[in-house]
Amino acid sequence: MKITILGGGLSALSLAYFLQDRAEIEQIDILEQAQKVGGLCRTYNKKGIEYDVGPHIIFSKDKEILDWMNNLLGENKEEHRRSNRILYKNRFVQYPFENDLSKLPKEDKDYCVNGFMHNPYEDYDAENMLQFFLKTFGEGITNLYLRPYNEKIWKFDPSLMDTQMVNRIPKPPKEDILRSASGETVDGYTHQLYFTYPKQGGTEALIESLKNRLSSKVKIHANSKVISVSKKANIFEARTNEGNYVSDKVISTIPANEFCHIYKDEHKPQEVLTAADNLRYNSIAVCIINVKKDYAGDNYAFMVADKNVIFHRISKLDFMGKNYHKEGTATYMAEITYRKNDLNDKQTDEELVKKVVEGLEQIGFIDSQEDVNFAEIKRFEYAYVIYDLNHRKNMDLIKNYFVRQGIYLNGRFGSFEYLNMDAVIRQSKSLAERIE
């Protein structure tokens, strides 16, 4: 059996890894349009500082997958205790917001506690993200943090997003809210408290280690952009700018909205193409910025809901160790989401950097723009899947169509699901066990 995998990110490489030992599989071709594989698990270097496409830390509730990732890194890893903060009115509030209410001004704290303890929304069924927040946390926590932060990161109104992203968030007990308000900080999301990260090489070190464990059955074809895929007599042909690949099975990890148009089928229902065109996603601009002073302390990431600051999150790269630190300075990664043709998309890189610098000054992480040593912007079209109210209907329609075609969809954008690295690997392992 020959298999073609479209795309060369973590989902493609992990799937090939889990498939390669099957005796009936003769060859696996991975077709990647970029110069190197890795997808969003990519690491760059700016003046000796390594940085990723957003903070890709290694943690999971799934012990099997967590052990698998850590084993890939071997000795090239360090454990860190996660120290995330929410910047609220220039105060450091521990993440998640509801677990550290005593840090808020008294008026805001009382608003959060009263809204939670006397919540008129808790008996209603939540049919969208905003309703879920109101039902679970009440008006105060929702309006002061959850609503503005989610509007900022998704660039989409939470009342028009479904609950797939949030329905796993537990409702805190009333006792915990009262403890939080009285000054007792409550640890939340305990499976995320500790994480590992490569000592050097960034997240791409994980990709390189995975590549090195692929057998000779697996052929990686970089600079191979998939132009079309077709099927004839149960044999698939993938056409690329570098040549054609014939196989018995095709797995697509490229964005599902694009693959629906790439796949050639004269009987393809129009509703599949319409569903593909209606899938929503965010792009991201990552700004690496090195400054003269450190005002962040021993903290890693900061969530910023303030609409007057362009980035929704900054991460302190120095937190990861000496290979991510430049002596006498601090280095941050600021993340800015956008969609095609919105105001952020139309900004030049220089304009985005200027707004990042202004944001750092506003939150007190620099005194002035003179504190900036250097900065760099990189943009990535596909970053976050948006679970709008039609997402599930659209993706079920698309998946069902490709199931009938004998084609599998895999990965964050291949299956168009918001999956972290561990969930991507679990999805690959499960798929490898199902392919016949």
C-alpha positions, 0 to 999 in steps of 0.5 A, a space after each residue: 500500500 502506498 500513502 500520500 500525506 498532503 502537508 508536512 506539519 506535526 500532524 503529517 509527521 506524527 501520522 507517518 511515524 505511527 504508520 511506518 511500522 505497518 508491514 503492508 505499507 510500502 511507502 509514505 510520501 509527505 508533500 510540503 509546499 514550504 522549504 522545510 516541514 513543521 508547519 506552525 511548529 517552526 522556530 526562528 532566530 533573531 540575533 541569537 534568540 530562538 522563538 516559535 510561532 506563538 508559545 508552544 509548550 509541552 503539557 497534556 492530560 494525556 500521559 501516553 502522548 505527553 511521555 511520547 513528546 518528552 521521549 522525543 526530546 530526550 535530554 534536550 528538555 527542561 521542566 518549568 512551572 507555569 506562571 501566567 498572569 492577566 494584566 488588568 488595570 496594570 495589576 498582575 492577576 493570576 490566570 485564570 481570572 476567577 482564581 485571583 479576584 482579590 487583586 482587582 480594585 474593590 468595586 470590580 471584585 464586588 461586581 465579579 463576586 456578586 455576579 457569580 453568587 447571584 447569577 440570573 443566567 445559570 439556569 439557562 442552556 448556553 447556546 453560544 460562547 457568550 451565554 456559556 460565560 454568563 451562565 458559568 461565571 456571571 456578569 462581572 467576570 464575563 464583562 470585565 475579562 472573558 468577553 473583551 479578551 475573547 473578542 480580542 483574540 478571536 476578532 469575532 463576537 462571542 455571541 456568534 461562536 458556539 461552545 466547542 471551545 469552552 464547554 470543557 471549562 468547569 464551573 468553579 464552586 462558590 467556595 472557591 470564588 469566595 476564597 479567591 476574593 478574600 485573598 487566597 489564590 486558587 491554582 487552576 487547570 492543574 495539568 498545565 501548572 508544569 510543562 517542558 520545553 526544549 533547552 535549545 532549538 525551540 519547538 522545532 527541536 521536537 520536529 527535528 527529532 520526529 523527522 529523525 525517527 522516520 524510517 526509509 519508507 517515509 519520503 519528504 518532498 519539500 517545495 511541493 505545492 499540491 495543485 490538485 488531487 483526483 481519484 480514478 478506480 480507487 487510485 489517487 493522484 496528487 499533482 504538484 509543481 514538482 511532479 505527480 504522486 500516485 497512491 492507494 490512500 490520501 490523508 490531507 492535513 492542508 486547510 480543509 477549506 483549500 482542500 475542498 477546492 483542490 480535490 477534483 470530482 465532477 460530482 462534488 456537491 456545491 454545498 461542500 464548496 459553500 461550506 468550505 468557503 464559510 469556514 472561519 479562521 484567524 491569522 496571526 502576526 508574531 512580534 519578537 521584541 528585545 528591550 533593555 529592562 525586565 518589568 515582567 519578573 519571574 512570569 512567562 505569559 501575560 493575557 491582555 484584554 485591554 482593547 487599546 493594546 494591540 496584542 492579546 498575549 505577550 510571552 517572556 522568552 527569557 523564562 525558557 532558559 539561557 538559550 532564549 535570553 540575551 544578557 542584560 535584556 528581556 525578550 518578549 513575543 507579542 501575538 496579534 490576531 487578524 483576518 484577511 482585509 481587517 485593520 490589522 491585516 492592512 497594517 504594515 510590519 513597521 506599523 504593527 511594531 510601532 503599535 506593539 511598542 506603544 502597547 508595551 509602554 502602556 502596560 508598563 513593560 518599557 518606559 519609552 520606545 528608546 528601551 527597544 533594542 530590536 524587533 521583528 514581525 512574522 505573519 502566518 495565515 492559518 493560526 486559529 480555527 474559529 468555532 462560529 455557529 455554523 462550524 460544526 454543520 459545515 465541517 460535518 458536511 465536508 468530513 462526510 463527503 471525504 469519508 465517501 471519497 475514502 479520504 481522511 482529514 487530519 490535523 488542526 486545519 486539515 480537520 479544522 478543529 482547534 487542537 493543541 500539539 498533544 491533541 494533534 498527535 493523539 488524532 494522528 495515532 488514532 487515525 493510523 490505527 483506523 486506516 485499512 
